[in-house]
Amino acid sequence: MKDRLDRLKEYRTNGVITEDEYERKKADIIDNYEI
């Protein structure tokens, strides 16, 4: 899970995704991980 979150942070930092997309994808990853 940490790898996916780190990759998301890189995307956000590089402007690949917006802040909103980052938050939504981060929530999805965390939700899926908890199941």
Backbone bond lengths (Angstrom), bond angles and torsions (degrees), N, CA, C in turn:
res aa  C-N    CA-C-N  psi(-1)  N-CA   C-N-CA  omega(-1)  CA-C   N-CA-C  phi
1 M - - - 1.463 - - 1.532 110.37 -
2 K 1.320 116.72 -40.74 1.467 119.91 -178.16 1.527 111.40 -60.24
3 D 1.329 116.11 -38.48 1.469 119.77 178.65 1.521 110.82 -59.38
4 R 1.330 115.96 -42.60 1.465 119.89 -178.59 1.524 110.87 -66.75
5 L 1.327 116.41 -39.22 1.464 119.84 178.74 1.523 110.79 -67.72
6 D 1.328 116.40 -39.28 1.470 119.91 177.88 1.520 110.72 -63.14
7 R 1.337 116.65 -41.04 1.457 120.44 179.10 1.530 109.89 -64.17
8 L 1.332 116.30 -40.69 1.468 120.33 177.55 1.521 110.71 -60.09
9 K 1.325 116.73 -42.89 1.466 120.46 179.62 1.520 110.66 -61.46
10 E 1.337 116.52 -39.79 1.466 120.55 177.92 1.519 110.26 -62.43
11 Y 1.328 116.63 -45.02 1.470 120.53 179.35 1.519 110.25 -58.10
12 R 1.327 115.88 -45.15 1.463 119.92 -178.61 1.526 110.10 -64.69
13 T 1.315 116.16 -44.60 1.465 120.67 -179.24 1.521 111.21 -61.44
14 N 1.324 116.13 -38.73 1.467 120.92 -177.97 1.522 112.75 -84.57
15 G 1.333 116.95 -1.38 1.456 120.30 177.82 1.517 114.12 79.16
16 V 1.331 116.98 15.28 1.466 120.66 179.47 1.530 110.00 -70.64
17 I 1.333 116.22 -37.81 1.463 121.09 177.62 1.525 108.92 -126.47
18 T 1.327 115.66 156.91 1.459 120.34 178.89 1.529 110.09 -80.86
19 E 1.314 115.90 168.97 1.466 121.21 178.11 1.532 110.38 -60.24
20 D 1.354 116.52 -40.77 1.469 120.36 178.84 1.523 111.17 -61.98
21 E 1.339 116.01 -45.48 1.465 120.05 178.76 1.524 110.29 -61.56
22 Y 1.320 115.65 -41.15 1.459 120.78 179.56 1.527 110.58 -58.86
23 E 1.316 116.76 -48.90 1.470 120.43 -178.66 1.524 111.36 -62.42
24 R 1.336 116.47 -42.04 1.461 120.80 -178.68 1.535 110.64 -65.74
25 K 1.316 116.56 -46.09 1.467 120.31 -179.26 1.526 110.92 -66.67
26 K 1.332 115.92 -37.73 1.462 119.81 178.60 1.532 109.61 -62.47
27 A 1.313 117.00 -43.93 1.462 121.14 179.22 1.529 110.34 -62.65
28 D 1.334 116.77 -40.73 1.465 120.59 178.48 1.526 110.77 -60.80
29 I 1.316 116.52 -45.74 1.466 120.88 -179.02 1.524 110.28 -61.98
30 I 1.326 116.46 -45.12 1.464 120.52 -178.45 1.529 110.44 -67.03
31 D 1.335 117.34 -42.02 1.469 121.05 178.09 1.524 110.63 -60.36
32 N 1.323 116.30 -46.42 1.463 120.48 -178.69 1.523 111.29 -66.06
33 Y 1.305 116.62 -33.42 1.463 120.98 -177.79 1.526 111.33 -69.74
34 E 1.323 116.73 -35.27 1.464 120.95 -175.51 1.520 112.78 -73.30
35 I 1.318 117.10 -19.38 1.478 120.26 -177.47 1.525 109.93 -73.11
